[in-house]
Amino acid sequence: MVFQSYAIWPHMNVFDNVAFPLKVGKNVRKKEVAARVEKSLALVHLEELKDRPATNLSGGNSKGLP
């Protein structure tokens, strides 16, 4: 669970929200960031929603979540 009010960046999609901590203050290569994000999204079954605006994930199945 992620609290929407302060834990996501509404101007970024799901992929970019997950990648953000790896890009800020870390020395992680772009390919490694992408691999970690893909693995994390697959773990929670959200890989198909990576391009969706992060603000469109709430609402349960009414928004098309698995």
C-alpha distances in whole Angstrom, upper triangle without the diagonal:
4,7,9,12,13,10,12,15,16,19,18,17,14,16,17,14,13,17,17,17,19,22,22,24,24,27,25,27,26,26,24,22,22,22,19,17,18,18,14,13,16,14,11,13,13,16,18,16,16,19,17,17,13,14,14,11,10,12,11,15,17,16,17,13,15
4,6,9,9,6,8,12,13,16,15,14,12,14,15,11,11,15,15,15,17,19,19,22,22,25,24,26,24,25,23,20,21,21,18,16,18,18,14,14,17,15,12,15,14,17,18,16,15,18,16,14,11,11,13,10,10,12,13,16,18,16,17,15,16
4,6,7,6,8,11,12,16,16,16,14,17,17,13,14,17,16,16,20,21,21,23,24,27,26,28,27,28,26,23,23,25,22,19,21,22,18,17,20,19,16,18,17,20,21,18,18,20,17,15,12,11,13,11,10,12,14,17,18,17,19,17,19
4,6,5,6,9,9,13,13,13,12,15,15,12,13,17,16,16,20,21,20,23,24,27,26,28,26,28,26,23,23,25,22,19,21,22,19,17,21,20,17,19,16,19,20,17,17,17,15,12,9,8,10,10,8,11,13,17,17,15,17,16,19
4,6,7,9,10,13,14,16,15,18,17,14,16,19,17,18,21,22,21,23,25,28,28,30,28,30,29,25,26,27,25,22,24,25,22,21,24,24,21,23,20,23,24,20,20,20,18,15,12,10,13,13,11,14,16,20,20,18,21,19,22
4,6,8,10,13,13,15,15,17,16,12,14,16,14,15,18,19,17,20,22,25,25,27,26,28,26,23,24,26,23,20,23,24,21,20,24,23,21,23,20,23,24,20,20,20,18,15,12,11,15,15,14,17,19,22,22,20,23,21,24
4,7,9,12,12,13,12,14,13,9,11,13,11,12,15,16,15,18,19,22,22,24,23,24,23,19,20,22,19,17,20,20,17,17,20,19,17,19,17,19,21,18,17,18,16,14,10,11,14,13,13,16,18,21,21,19,21,19,21
4,6,9,8,9,9,11,10,6,9,11,10,11,14,15,15,18,19,22,21,22,21,23,22,18,18,20,18,15,18,19,16,15,19,19,17,18,15,17,18,15,14,14,13,10,7,8,11,11,12,15,17,20,20,17,19,17,20
4,6,6,8,9,11,9,6,10,11,9,12,15,14,14,17,19,21,20,22,20,22,21,18,18,21,19,16,18,20,18,17,21,21,19,20,17,18,19,16,14,14,13,9,7,8,12,12,14,17,19,22,22,18,20,19,22
4,5,8,9,12,10,9,12,14,12,15,18,17,17,21,22,25,23,24,22,24,24,20,20,23,21,18,20,22,20,18,21,22,20,21,17,18,19,15,14,13,11,7,6,6,9,11,12,15,18,20,19,16,18,18,21
4,7,10,12,9,9,13,14,12,15,18,16,17,20,22,24,23,23,20,23,23,19,19,22,21,18,20,23,20,19,22,24,22,22,18,19,19,15,14,12,11,7,8,8,11,13,15,18,21,22,22,18,20,20,23
4,7,8,6,6,10,10,9,13,15,14,15,18,19,21,19,20,17,19,19,16,15,18,17,14,16,19,17,15,19,20,19,19,15,16,16,13,10,9,9,6,6,9,11,12,15,18,20,21,21,18,19,18,21
4,6,5,6,9,10,11,14,15,15,16,20,20,22,20,20,17,18,19,15,14,17,16,12,13,16,15,13,16,18,16,16,12,12,12,9,7,6,5,4,5,8,9,10,13,16,17,19,19,15,16,15,18
4,6,5,6,9,10,13,14,14,16,20,20,21,19,19,16,17,17,14,12,14,13,10,11,13,11,9,12,14,12,12,9,9,10,7,5,6,6,6,5,8,9,8,12,15,15,17,18,14,14,13,15
4,5,5,6,9,11,12,12,15,18,17,18,16,16,13,13,13,10,9,11,10,7,8,11,10,8,11,13,13,13,10,9,10,8,5,6,8,9,8,12,13,12,15,19,19,20,21,17,17,15,17
4,5,5,6,9,10,9,12,15,15,17,14,15,12,14,14,10,10,13,12,9,11,14,12,11,15,16,16,16,13,12,14,12,8,9,10,9,9,12,14,14,17,20,21,22,23,19,20,18,20
4,5,5,8,10,10,11,15,15,17,16,17,15,16,16,12,12,14,13,9,12,14,12,11,15,16,14,16,13,13,15,12,9,10,11,9,7,10,13,12,14,18,19,21,22,18,19,17,19
4,6,7,8,10,12,15,14,16,14,15,13,14,13,9,10,11,9,6,9,11,8,8,12,13,12,14,11,11,14,12,9,11,12,12,10,13,15,13,16,19,19,21,22,19,19,17,18
4,6,5,6,9,12,11,13,10,11,10,11,10,6,7,10,8,6,9,11,10,10,14,15,15,16,14,13,16,14,11,12,14,14,12,16,17,16,19,23,23,24,26,22,22,20,21
4,5,5,6,10,10,12,11,13,11,14,13,9,11,13,12,10,13,15,13,14,17,18,17,19,17,16,19,17,13,14,15,14,13,15,18,17,20,23,24,26,27,24,24,22,24
4,5,5,8,8,11,10,13,13,15,13,10,12,14,11,10,14,15,13,14,18,18,18,20,18,18,21,19,16,18,19,17,15,18,20,19,21,25,25,27,29,26,26,24,25
4,6,8,6,8,7,9,9,11,9,6,10,11,9,9,13,13,12,14,17,17,18,20,18,18,21,19,16,18,19,19,17,20,22,21,23,27,27,29,31,27,27,25,26
4,7,6,7,7,9,8,11,10,7,10,13,12,11,15,16,15,17,20,20,21,22,20,19,22,20,17,18,20,19,17,20,23,22,25,28,29,30,32,28,29,27,28
4,6,8,9,12,12,15,14,11,14,16,15,14,18,19,18,19,22,22,23,25,22,22,25,23,19,20,22,20,19,21,24,23,25,29,30,32,33,30,30,28,30
4,7,9,12,14,17,15,13,16,18,16,17,20,21,20,22,25,24,25,27,25,25,28,26,23,24,25,24,22,25,27,27,28,32,33,35,36,33,34,31,33
4,6,9,11,14,12,10,14,15,13,15,18,18,18,20,23,22,24,26,24,23,26,25,22,23,25,24,23,25,28,27,29,33,33,35,36,33,33,31,32
4,7,9,12,10,10,14,15,14,15,18,19,19,21,23,24,25,27,25,24,27,26,23,24,26,26,25,28,30,29,31,35,35,37,38,35,35,33,33
4,7,8,6,6,10,11,10,12,15,15,16,18,20,20,22,24,22,21,24,23,20,21,24,24,23,26,28,27,29,33,33,34,36,33,32,30,30
4,6,5,6,9,10,11,12,14,15,16,18,20,21,23,24,23,20,23,23,19,20,23,24,23,27,28,27,30,34,33,35,36,33,32,30,30
4,5,5,6,9,10,11,12,14,15,16,18,20,21,22,20,18,20,20,16,17,20,21,21,24,25,25,28,31,31,32,33,30,29,27,28
4,5,5,6,9,10,11,12,14,15,16,18,20,21,19,16,19,19,16,17,21,22,22,25,26,25,29,32,31,32,33,30,29,27,27
4,5,5,6,8,10,11,12,14,15,16,19,20,19,16,19,20,16,18,21,22,21,25,26,25,28,31,30,31,33,30,29,26,26
4,5,5,6,9,10,11,12,14,15,17,18,16,14,17,17,14,16,18,19,18,22,23,22,25,28,27,28,30,27,26,24,24
4,6,5,6,9,10,11,12,14,16,16,14,12,14,15,11,13,16,17,17,21,21,20,23,27,26,27,28,25,24,22,22
4,6,5,6,9,10,11,12,15,15,14,12,15,16,13,15,18,20,19,23,23,22,25,28,26,27,29,26,25,22,22
4,5,5,6,9,10,11,13,14,13,12,15,16,13,16,18,19,18,21,22,20,23,26,25,26,28,25,24,21,21
4,5,5,6,8,10,11,12,10,9,12,12,9,12,14,15,14,18,18,17,20,23,22,23,25,22,21,18,18
4,5,5,6,9,10,10,9,7,10,11,9,12,14,16,15,19,19,17,20,23,21,22,24,21,19,17,17
4,6,5,6,9,10,10,8,12,13,12,15,17,19,18,21,21,18,21,24,22,22,25,23,21,18,17
4,5,5,7,9,9,8,12,12,11,14,16,17,15,18,19,16,18,21,19,20,23,21,19,16,16
4,5,5,6,5,5,8,9,8,11,12,14,13,16,16,13,16,18,17,17,20,17,16,13,13
4,5,5,6,5,9,10,10,14,15,17,16,19,18,15,18,20,18,18,21,19,16,13,12
4,6,8,8,12,13,13,16,17,19,17,20,19,16,18,20,18,18,21,20,18,14,13
4,6,8,11,11,11,15,15,17,15,17,16,13,15,16,14,15,18,16,15,11,10
4,6,8,9,10,14,14,16,15,17,16,13,15,16,13,13,16,15,12,9,7
4,5,5,7,10,10,12,11,14,12,10,13,15,13,13,15,13,11,8,8
4,5,5,9,10,13,13,16,14,12,16,18,16,16,18,15,13,11,11
4,6,8,9,12,13,15,13,12,15,17,15,14,16,13,11,10,10
4,6,5,9,9,12,10,9,12,14,13,13,14,11,9,8,10
4,6,8,9,12,11,10,14,17,16,16,18,14,13,12,13
4,7,9,11,11,11,15,17,17,18,18,14,14,13,15
4,6,8,7,8,11,14,14,15,15,11,11,11,14
4,5,6,8,11,13,15,16,15,12,13,13,16
4,5,6,8,12,13,15,15,12,13,12,15
4,6,7,10,12,14,14,11,13,13,16
4,6,8,10,11,10,7,9,10,13
4,7,7,9,10,7,8,7,11
4,6,9,9,7,10,9,12
4,6,6,6,9,8,12
4,5,6,7,6,8
4,5,5,5,7
4,6,7,10
4,6,9
4,6
4
